[in-house]
């Protein structure tokens, strides 16, 4: 599935099953909630916190997909083509960071 296909499928789902998009500020709040759930899994899996009973059944892949879903919703409702935006972001990073990370002493083995 391409990013454009994902944007189209999310849009179709929202307009049929979901009835309509939540407004942009509501979706921003939902995005923050989803990022928090992703963070919870990451700090337990890769950080020092231990898992709790309430963490059972939570999957990293599902939490990442939830974040991506809401990002797609926000892109759709604000008219952002994520494929184009990501391509432009690569161009920006390639121009700005060509040697930046290679010259970073903190990243050297």
The first five atom37 places (N, CA, C, CB, O) and aatype in JSON, in Angstrom:
{
  "aatype": [20, 20, 20, 20, 20, 20, 20, 20, 20, 20, 20, 20, 20, 20, 20, 20, 20, 20, 20, 20, 20, 20, 20, 20, 20, 20, 20, 20, 20, 20, 20, 20, 20, 20, 20, 20, 20, 20, 20, 20, 20, 20, 20, 20, 20, 20, 20, 20, 20, 20, 20, 20, 20, 20, 20, 20, 20, 20, 20, 20, 20, 20, 20, 20, 20, 20, 20, 20, 20, 20, 20, 20, 20, 20, 20, 20, 20, 20, 20, 20, 20, 20, 20, 20, 20, 20, 20, 20, 20, 20, 20, 20, 20, 20, 20, 20, 20, 20, 20, 20, 20, 20, 20, 20, 20, 20, 20, 20, 20],
  "atom_mask": [
    [1, 1, 1, 1, 1],
    [1, 1, 1, 1, 1],
    [1, 1, 1, 1, 1],
    [1, 1, 1, 1, 1],
    [1, 1, 1, 1, 1],
    [1, 1, 1, 1, 1],
    [1, 1, 1, 1, 1],
    [1, 1, 1, 1, 1],
    [1, 1, 1, 1, 1],
    [1, 1, 1, 1, 1],
    [1, 1, 1, 1, 1],
    [1, 1, 1, 1, 1],
    [1, 1, 1, 1, 1],
    [1, 1, 1, 1, 1],
    [1, 1, 1, 1, 1],
    [1, 1, 1, 1, 1],
    [1, 1, 1, 1, 1],
    [1, 1, 1, 1, 1],
    [1, 1, 1, 1, 1],
    [1, 1, 1, 1, 1],
    [1, 1, 1, 1, 1],
    [1, 1, 1, 1, 1],
    [1, 1, 1, 1, 1],
    [1, 1, 1, 1, 1],
    [1, 1, 1, 1, 1],
    [1, 1, 1, 1, 1],
    [1, 1, 1, 1, 1],
    [1, 1, 1, 1, 1],
    [1, 1, 1, 1, 1],
    [1, 1, 1, 1, 1],
    [1, 1, 1, 1, 1],
    [1, 1, 1, 1, 1],
    [1, 1, 1, 1, 1],
    [1, 1, 1, 1, 1],
    [1, 1, 1, 1, 1],
    [1, 1, 1, 1, 1],
    [1, 1, 1, 1, 1],
    [1, 1, 1, 1, 1],
    [1, 1, 1, 1, 1],
    [1, 1, 1, 1, 1],
    [1, 1, 1, 1, 1],
    [1, 1, 1, 1, 1],
    [1, 1, 1, 1, 1],
    [1, 1, 1, 1, 1],
    [1, 1, 1, 1, 1],
    [1, 1, 1, 1, 1],
    [1, 1, 1, 1, 1],
    [1, 1, 1, 1, 1],
    [1, 1, 1, 1, 1],
    [1, 1, 1, 1, 1],
    [1, 1, 1, 1, 1],
    [1, 1, 1, 1, 1],
    [1, 1, 1, 1, 1],
    [1, 1, 1, 1, 1],
    [1, 1, 1, 1, 1],
    [1, 1, 1, 1, 1],
    [1, 1, 1, 1, 1],
    [1, 1, 1, 1, 1],
    [1, 1, 1, 1, 1],
    [1, 1, 1, 1, 1],
    [1, 1, 1, 1, 1],
    [1, 1, 1, 1, 1],
    [1, 1, 1, 1, 1],
    [1, 1, 1, 1, 1],
    [1, 1, 1, 1, 1],
    [1, 1, 1, 1, 1],
    [1, 1, 1, 1, 1],
    [1, 1, 1, 1, 1],
    [1, 1, 1, 1, 1],
    [1, 1, 1, 1, 1],
    [1, 1, 1, 1, 1],
    [1, 1, 1, 1, 1],
    [1, 1, 1, 1, 1],
    [1, 1, 1, 1, 1],
    [1, 1, 1, 1, 1],
    [1, 1, 1, 1, 1],
    [1, 1, 1, 1, 1],
    [1, 1, 1, 1, 1],
    [1, 1, 1, 1, 1],
    [1, 1, 1, 1, 1],
    [1, 1, 1, 1, 1],
    [1, 1, 1, 1, 1],
    [1, 1, 1, 1, 1],
    [1, 1, 1, 1, 1],
    [1, 1, 1, 1, 1],
    [1, 1, 1, 1, 1],
    [1, 1, 1, 1, 1],
    [1, 1, 1, 1, 1],
    [1, 1, 1, 1, 1],
    [1, 1, 1, 1, 1],
    [1, 1, 1, 1, 1],
    [1, 1, 1, 1, 1],
    [1, 1, 1, 1, 1],
    [1, 1, 1, 1, 1],
    [1, 1, 1, 1, 1],
    [1, 1, 1, 1, 1],
    [1, 1, 1, 1, 1],
    [1, 1, 1, 1, 1],
    [1, 1, 1, 1, 1],
    [1, 1, 1, 1, 1],
    [1, 1, 1, 1, 1],
    [1, 1, 1, 1, 1],
    [1, 1, 1, 1, 1],
    [1, 1, 1, 1, 1],
    [1, 1, 1, 1, 1],
    [1, 1, 1, 1, 1],
    [1, 1, 1, 1, 1],
    [1, 1, 1, 1, 1],
    [1, 1, 1, 1, 1]
  ],
  "atom_positions": [
    [[0.85, -1.18, 0.0], [0.0, 0.0, 0.0], [0.9, 1.24, 0.0], [-0.97, 0.0, 1.23], [1.83, 1.34, 0.8]],
    [[0.62, 2.16, -0.88], [1.36, 3.41, -0.9], [0.77, 4.37, 0.13], [1.34, 4.05, -2.32], [-0.31, 4.14, 0.67]],
    [[1.49, 5.43, 0.4], [0.97, 6.44, 1.32], [-0.31, 7.05, 0.75], [2.02, 7.54, 1.59], [-1.27, 7.28, 1.48]],
    [[-0.32, 7.31, -0.56], [-1.52, 7.87, -1.19], [-2.7, 6.92, -1.07], [-1.25, 8.19, -2.66], [-3.82, 7.35, -0.81]],
    [[-2.46, 5.63, -1.27], [-3.54, 4.65, -1.11], [-4.04, 4.65, 0.33], [-3.06, 3.24, -1.51], [-5.24, 4.55, 0.58]],
    [[-3.12, 4.75, 1.28], [-3.52, 4.8, 2.69], [-4.38, 6.04, 2.95], [-2.28, 4.8, 3.61], [-5.4, 5.95, 3.63]],
    [[-3.97, 7.18, 2.41], [-4.78, 8.39, 2.59], [-6.17, 8.2, 2.01], [-4.09, 9.6, 1.95], [-7.16, 8.61, 2.62]],
    [[-6.25, 7.59, 0.83], [-7.55, 7.37, 0.19], [-8.41, 6.39, 0.99], [-7.35, 6.86, -1.24], [-9.61, 6.61, 1.16]],
    [[-7.8, 5.3, 1.47], [-8.57, 4.3, 2.22], [-9.05, 4.83, 3.56], [-7.73, 3.06, 2.43], [-10.18, 4.55, 3.97]],
    [[-8.21, 5.59, 4.24], [-8.64, 6.2, 5.51], [-9.79, 7.17, 5.23], [-7.46, 6.95, 6.21], [-10.78, 7.19, 5.97]],
    [[-9.67, 7.97, 4.18], [-10.73, 8.92, 3.83], [-12.04, 8.2, 3.56], [-10.33, 9.76, 2.62], [-13.1, 8.62, 4.03]],
    [[-11.97, 7.12, 2.79], [-13.18, 6.34, 2.48], [-13.79, 5.75, 3.75], [-12.86, 5.22, 1.47], [-15.0, 5.77, 3.93]],
    [[-12.93, 5.22, 4.63], [-13.42, 4.63, 5.89], [-14.09, 5.69, 6.75], [-12.27, 3.96, 6.66], [-15.17, 5.47, 7.29]],
    [[-13.43, 6.83, 6.88], [-13.99, 7.91, 7.71], [-15.35, 8.33, 7.19], [-13.03, 9.13, 7.74], [-16.28, 8.53, 7.97]],
    [[-15.48, 8.46, 5.89], [-16.73, 8.96, 5.3], [-17.85, 7.92, 5.26], [-16.47, 9.46, 3.89], [-19.0, 8.27, 5.01]],
    [[-17.54, 6.66, 5.5], [-18.58, 5.63, 5.49], [-18.79, 5.08, 6.9], [-18.21, 4.5, 4.52], [-19.86, 5.27, 7.48]],
    [[-17.8, 4.41, 7.43], [-17.92, 3.8, 8.76], [-17.85, 4.85, 9.86], [-16.83, 2.75, 8.97], [-18.62, 4.81, 10.81]],
    [[-16.93, 5.78, 9.73], [-16.72, 6.78, 10.76], [-17.67, 7.97, 10.69], [-15.33, 7.28, 10.68], [-17.64, 8.83, 11.58]],
    [[-18.5, 8.05, 9.68], [-19.49, 9.08, 9.42], [-18.84, 10.38, 8.93], [-20.3, 9.36, 10.69], [-19.18, 10.88, 7.85]],
    [[-17.9, 10.94, 9.71], [-17.2, 12.17, 9.31], [-15.93, 12.28, 10.14], [-18.11, 13.43, 9.5], [-15.75, 11.58, 11.14]],
    [[-15.05, 13.16, 9.7], [-13.84, 13.43, 10.47], [-14.18, 14.18, 11.75], [-12.82, 14.23, 9.62], [-15.07, 15.03, 11.76]],
    [[-13.48, 13.88, 12.82], [-13.5, 14.76, 13.99], [-12.82, 16.05, 13.55], [-12.79, 14.11, 15.25], [-12.06, 16.04, 12.58]],
    [[-13.07, 17.15, 14.24], [-12.39, 18.39, 13.82], [-10.89, 18.28, 14.1], [-12.99, 19.61, 14.56], [-10.44, 17.4, 14.83]],
    [[-10.15, 19.18, 13.51], [-8.69, 19.12, 13.56], [-8.15, 19.16, 14.99], [-8.1, 20.25, 12.77], [-7.2, 18.44, 15.31]],
    [[-8.73, 19.98, 15.84], [-8.25, 20.05, 17.22], [-8.56, 18.79, 18.0], [-8.85, 21.26, 17.93], [-7.76, 18.36, 18.84]],
    [[-9.72, 18.19, 17.75], [-10.03, 16.9, 18.38], [-9.03, 15.85, 17.92], [-11.47, 16.46, 18.05], [-8.53, 15.07, 18.73]],
    [[-8.74, 15.82, 16.61], [-7.77, 14.85, 16.11], [-6.37, 15.12, 16.65], [-7.74, 14.88, 14.59], [-5.6, 14.17, 16.85]],
    [[-6.02, 16.36, 16.89], [-4.74, 16.66, 17.52], [-4.7, 16.05, 18.93], [-4.5, 18.18, 17.59], [-3.69, 15.47, 19.32]],
    [[-5.78, 16.2, 19.66], [-5.86, 15.6, 21.0], [-5.76, 14.08, 20.93], [-7.16, 16.01, 21.69], [-5.09, 13.45, 21.75]],
    [[-6.46, 13.49, 19.95], [-6.4, 12.03, 19.79], [-4.98, 11.6, 19.44], [-7.39, 11.57, 18.69], [-4.5, 10.58, 19.92]],
    [[-4.31, 12.39, 18.59], [-2.93, 12.08, 18.24], [-2.04, 12.07, 19.48], [-2.39, 13.09, 17.21], [-1.21, 11.18, 19.64]],
    [[-2.22, 13.03, 20.35], [-1.42, 13.09, 21.58], [-1.7, 11.86, 22.45], [-1.72, 14.38, 22.37], [-0.78, 11.3, 23.05]],
    [[-2.97, 11.45, 22.53], [-3.31, 10.24, 23.28], [-2.62, 9.01, 22.69], [-4.84, 10.03, 23.29], [-2.05, 8.2, 23.42]],
    [[-2.67, 8.9, 21.37], [-2.07, 7.74, 20.71], [-0.55, 7.73, 20.87], [-2.43, 7.73, 19.22], [0.05, 6.67, 21.06]],
    [[0.08, 8.9, 20.79], [1.52, 8.98, 21.01], [1.85, 8.58, 22.45], [2.05, 10.41, 20.72], [2.87, 7.93, 22.69]],
    [[1.0, 8.95, 23.39], [1.19, 8.54, 24.78], [1.12, 7.03, 24.94], [0.15, 9.19, 25.67], [1.91, 6.44, 25.69]],
    [[0.18, 6.39, 24.24], [0.07, 4.93, 24.31], [1.29, 4.27, 23.67], [-1.22, 4.45, 23.61], [1.79, 3.26, 24.17]],
    [[1.78, 4.84, 22.57], [3.0, 4.34, 21.95], [4.18, 4.49, 22.9], [3.28, 5.09, 20.64], [4.99, 3.57, 23.04]],
    [[4.27, 5.63, 23.53], [5.35, 5.89, 24.49], [5.31, 4.89, 25.63], [5.25, 7.32, 25.03], [6.35, 4.39, 26.06]],
    [[4.14, 4.6, 26.12], [3.98, 3.65, 27.23], [4.58, 2.28, 26.88], [2.49, 3.49, 27.6], [5.28, 1.68, 27.69]],
    [[4.28, 1.82, 25.66], [4.82, 0.52, 25.23], [6.34, 0.6, 25.06], [4.15, 0.08, 23.91], [7.05, -0.31, 25.48]],
    [[6.83, 1.66, 24.45], [8.27, 1.79, 24.2], [9.08, 1.88, 25.49], [8.55, 3.0, 23.34], [10.14, 1.27, 25.6]],
    [[8.58, 2.64, 26.48], [9.36, 2.77, 27.72], [9.33, 1.48, 28.54], [8.82, 3.94, 28.56], [10.21, 1.24, 29.36]],
    [[8.32, 0.67, 28.31], [8.28, -0.61, 29.01], [9.12, -1.66, 28.29], [6.84, -1.09, 29.15], [9.77, -2.49, 28.92]],
    [[9.09, -1.63, 26.97], [9.82, -2.63, 26.19], [11.33, -2.31, 26.12], [9.24, -2.72, 24.77], [12.16, -3.21, 26.24]],
    [[11.67, -1.03, 25.94], [13.07, -0.66, 25.75], [13.65, 0.18, 26.88], [13.21, 0.08, 24.46], [14.86, 0.37, 26.96]],
    [[12.8, 0.68, 27.73], [13.26, 1.5, 28.86], [13.29, 0.69, 30.14], [12.36, 2.7, 29.04], [13.3, -0.54, 30.12]],
    [[13.31, 1.39, 31.25], [13.47, 0.74, 32.55], [12.15, 0.38, 33.23], [14.25, 1.63, 33.46], [12.15, -0.37, 34.2]],
    [[11.03, 0.88, 32.73], [9.77, 0.57, 33.39], [9.33, -0.86, 33.1], [8.68, 1.55, 32.94], [9.58, -1.4, 32.02]],
    [[8.67, -1.45, 34.08], [8.15, -2.81, 33.89], [6.71, -2.74, 33.39], [8.24, -3.62, 35.23], [6.0, -1.75, 33.58]],
    [[6.29, -3.82, 32.75], [4.93, -3.9, 32.24], [3.95, -4.03, 33.4], [4.78, -5.08, 31.27], [4.27, -4.6, 34.44]],
    [[2.75, -3.49, 33.2], [1.66, -3.61, 34.16], [0.59, -4.52, 33.56], [1.07, -2.2, 34.52], [0.59, -4.8, 32.36]],
    [[-0.29, -4.96, 34.39], [-1.41, -5.8, 33.94], [-2.19, -5.09, 32.82], [-2.35, -6.13, 35.13], [-2.63, -5.74, 31.86]],
    [[-2.36, -3.78, 32.94], [-3.12, -3.02, 31.94], [-2.41, -2.93, 30.58], [-3.4, -1.63, 32.46], [-3.03, -2.53, 29.59]],
    [[-1.12, -3.3, 30.54], [-0.38, -3.28, 29.28], [-0.56, -4.56, 28.47], [1.09, -3.06, 29.55], [-0.16, -4.62, 27.31]],
    [[-1.16, -5.57, 29.07], [-1.34, -6.85, 28.38], [-2.16, -6.65, 27.11], [-2.02, -7.88, 29.3], [-3.16, -5.94, 27.1]],
    [[-1.71, -7.3, 26.05], [-2.44, -7.24, 24.79], [-2.09, -6.03, 23.93], [-3.89, -7.23, 25.05], [-2.55, -5.94, 22.79]],
    [[-1.3, -5.13, 24.45], [-0.91, -3.95, 23.68], [0.29, -4.31, 22.81], [-0.56, -2.75, 24.63], [1.27, -4.89, 23.29]],
    [[0.2, -3.98, 21.55], [1.25, -4.31, 20.59], [1.86, -3.03, 20.04], [0.71, -5.18, 19.45], [1.15, -2.09, 19.7]],
    [[3.17, -3.01, 19.96], [3.88, -1.85, 19.41], [3.4, -1.52, 18.01], [5.39, -2.11, 19.4], [3.17, -0.35, 17.69]],
    [[3.24, -2.54, 17.17], [2.81, -2.3, 15.79], [1.44, -1.65, 15.73], [2.8, -3.62, 15.01], [1.2, -0.77, 14.9]],
    [[0.53, -2.07, 16.6], [-0.81, -1.49, 16.63], [-0.77, -0.04, 17.08], [-1.72, -2.3, 17.55], [-1.49, 0.8, 16.54]],
    [[0.06, 0.25, 18.08], [0.16, 1.63, 18.56], [0.78, 2.54, 17.5], [1.0, 1.69, 19.87], [0.35, 3.68, 17.32]],
    [[1.79, 2.04, 16.78], [2.37, 2.82, 15.67], [1.32, 3.07, 14.59], [3.59, 2.09, 15.07], [1.24, 4.17, 14.04]],
    [[0.53, 2.05, 14.29], [-0.52, 2.2, 13.27], [-1.58, 3.21, 13.71], [-1.18, 0.85, 12.97], [-2.09, 3.97, 12.89]],
    [[-1.91, 3.22, 15.0], [-2.88, 4.21, 15.51], [-2.36, 5.63, 15.31], [-3.17, 3.96, 17.01], [-3.11, 6.51, 14.89]],
    [[-1.09, 5.85, 15.6], [-0.49, 7.17, 15.4], [-0.55, 7.53, 13.92], [0.98, 7.2, 15.91], [-0.93, 8.65, 13.56]],
    [[-0.16, 6.59, 13.06], [-0.15, 6.83, 11.63], [-1.56, 7.14, 11.11], [0.43, 5.63, 10.89], [-1.73, 8.03, 10.27]],
    [[-2.54, 6.42, 11.61], [-3.94, 6.63, 11.21], [-4.37, 8.08, 11.49], [-4.88, 5.65, 11.96], [-4.93, 8.74, 10.62]],
    [[-4.1, 8.56, 12.68], [-4.54, 9.91, 13.04], [-3.74, 10.96, 12.25], [-4.38, 10.15, 14.57], [-4.28, 11.99, 11.87]],
    [[-2.45, 10.7, 12.01], [-1.67, 11.6, 11.16], [-2.28, 11.68, 9.76], [-0.2, 11.14, 11.08], [-2.36, 12.76, 9.18]],
    [[-2.7, 10.54, 9.23], [-3.34, 10.51, 7.92], [-4.64, 11.31, 7.96], [-3.62, 9.06, 7.47], [-4.94, 12.07, 7.03]],
    [[-5.42, 11.14, 9.02], [-6.67, 11.92, 9.15], [-6.37, 13.42, 9.11], [-7.4, 11.55, 10.47], [-7.03, 14.16, 8.39]],
    [[-5.38, 13.85, 9.89], [-5.04, 15.26, 9.92], [-4.55, 15.74, 8.55], [-3.97, 15.53, 10.98], [-4.89, 16.85, 8.13]],
    [[-3.76, 14.93, 7.88], [-3.3, 15.3, 6.53], [-4.49, 15.42, 5.58], [-2.29, 14.26, 6.0], [-4.58, 16.39, 4.82]],
    [[-5.38, 14.45, 5.61], [-6.53, 14.48, 4.72], [-7.39, 15.72, 4.94], [-7.38, 13.24, 4.91], [-7.79, 16.39, 3.99]],
    [[-7.67, 16.02, 6.18], [-8.59, 17.12, 6.43], [-7.94, 18.49, 6.28], [-9.16, 17.0, 7.8], [-8.64, 19.5, 6.25]],
    [[-6.62, 18.54, 6.19], [-5.94, 19.83, 5.98], [-5.36, 19.94, 4.57], [-4.82, 20.01, 7.0], [-4.67, 20.9, 4.26]],
    [[-5.65, 18.94, 3.72], [-5.24, 19.01, 2.32], [-3.77, 18.72, 2.07], [-5.57, 20.33, 1.79], [-3.22, 19.19, 1.07]],
    [[-3.13, 17.96, 2.95], [-1.71, 17.64, 2.79], [-1.56, 16.3, 2.09], [-0.99, 17.62, 4.16], [-2.12, 15.3, 2.53]],
    [[-0.81, 16.29, 0.98], [-0.45, 15.06, 0.3], [0.81, 14.55, 0.99], [-0.22, 15.28, -1.26], [1.89, 15.12, 0.82]],
    [[0.67, 13.49, 1.77], [1.8, 13.0, 2.57], [2.95, 12.46, 1.71], [1.33, 11.92, 3.51], [4.1, 12.55, 2.12]],
    [[2.65, 11.92, 0.55], [3.72, 11.46, -0.34], [4.58, 12.64, -0.76], [3.14, 10.75, -1.59], [5.8, 12.59, -0.66]],
    [[3.95, 13.7, -1.21], [4.66, 14.91, -1.62], [5.39, 15.53, -0.43], [3.68, 15.93, -2.23], [6.54, 15.96, -0.56]],
    [[4.73, 15.59, 0.71], [5.35, 16.19, 1.9], [6.58, 15.41, 2.33], [4.33, 16.24, 3.06], [7.59, 16.0, 2.71]],
    [[6.5, 14.07, 2.28], [7.65, 13.25, 2.68], [8.8, 13.41, 1.69], [7.23, 11.78, 2.78], [9.96, 13.47, 2.1]],
    [[8.49, 13.47, 0.4], [9.54, 13.68, -0.6], [10.25, 15.01, -0.37], [8.95, 13.63, -2.02], [11.47, 15.09, -0.45]],
    [[9.48, 16.05, -0.1], [10.07, 17.37, 0.16], [10.89, 17.34, 1.45], [8.98, 18.45, 0.25], [11.91, 18.02, 1.55]],
    [[10.44, 16.57, 2.42], [11.17, 16.47, 3.68], [12.51, 15.78, 3.48], [10.33, 15.71, 4.72], [13.52, 16.18, 4.07]],
    [[12.54, 14.75, 2.64], [13.81, 14.1, 2.3], [14.76, 15.09, 1.64], [13.56, 12.89, 1.37], [15.94, 15.14, 1.97]],
    [[14.23, 15.87, 0.7], [15.07, 16.87, 0.01], [15.65, 17.85, 1.01], [14.25, 17.61, -1.06], [16.84, 18.17, 0.96]],
    [[14.82, 18.33, 1.92], [15.28, 19.28, 2.94], [16.38, 18.66, 3.8], [14.1, 19.72, 3.83], [17.42, 19.27, 4.03]],
    [[16.14, 17.45, 4.25], [17.12, 16.79, 5.12], [18.42, 16.48, 4.37], [16.53, 15.5, 5.68], [19.51, 16.6, 4.94]],
    [[18.31, 16.09, 3.11], [19.51, 15.8, 2.33], [20.35, 17.04, 2.09], [19.13, 15.17, 1.0], [21.58, 16.96, 2.07]],
    [[19.72, 18.17, 1.92], [20.47, 19.42, 1.76], [21.06, 19.89, 3.09], [19.56, 20.51, 1.17], [22.23, 20.27, 3.15]],
    [[20.28, 19.87, 4.11], [20.67, 20.41, 5.4], [21.64, 19.5, 6.15], [19.45, 20.65, 6.25], [22.56, 19.98, 6.82]],
    [[21.44, 18.2, 6.03], [22.16, 17.26, 6.9], [23.16, 16.38, 6.18], [21.18, 16.4, 7.6], [23.54, 15.33, 6.7]],
    [[23.6, 16.78, 4.98], [24.5, 15.94, 4.2], [25.69, 15.45, 5.01], [24.99, 16.69, 2.99], [26.03, 14.27, 4.95]],
    [[26.34, 16.31, 5.75], [27.52, 15.93, 6.53], [27.29, 16.05, 8.04], [28.71, 16.79, 6.13], [28.13, 15.63, 8.83]],
    [[26.17, 16.61, 8.43], [25.91, 16.89, 9.84], [26.08, 15.68, 10.74], [24.5, 17.43, 10.0], [26.79, 15.74, 11.74]],
    [[25.45, 14.58, 10.39], [25.49, 13.4, 11.26], [26.82, 12.65, 11.14], [24.34, 12.46, 10.92], [27.29, 12.05, 12.1]],
    [[27.41, 12.68, 9.95], [28.7, 12.03, 9.75], [29.79, 12.73, 10.57], [29.09, 12.04, 8.27], [30.76, 12.09, 10.99]],
    [[29.62, 14.02, 10.81], [30.6, 14.8, 11.57], [30.27, 14.87, 13.06], [30.69, 16.2, 11.01], [30.98, 15.53, 13.82]],
    [[29.23, 14.21, 13.49], [28.8, 14.25, 14.89], [29.61, 13.22, 15.69], [27.27, 13.97, 15.01], [29.43, 12.02, 15.53]],
    [[30.48, 13.71, 16.53], [31.33, 12.82, 17.35], [30.5, 11.9, 18.25], [32.29, 13.66, 18.21], [30.94, 10.79, 18.58]],
    [[29.31, 12.34, 18.65], [28.46, 11.54, 19.53], [27.93, 10.29, 18.83], [27.31, 12.38, 20.04], [27.52, 9.34, 19.5]],
    [[27.92, 10.28, 17.51], [27.37, 9.15, 16.76], [28.44, 8.16, 16.31], [26.61, 9.66, 15.55], [28.11, 7.1, 15.79]],
    [[29.68, 8.5, 16.51], [30.76, 7.61, 16.07], [30.94, 6.47, 17.06], [32.08, 8.38, 15.91], [30.84, 6.66, 18.27]],
    [[31.2, 5.25, 16.52], [31.35, 4.08, 17.38], [32.58, 4.15, 18.29], [31.43, 2.83, 16.54], [32.83, 3.23, 19.07]]
  ]
}
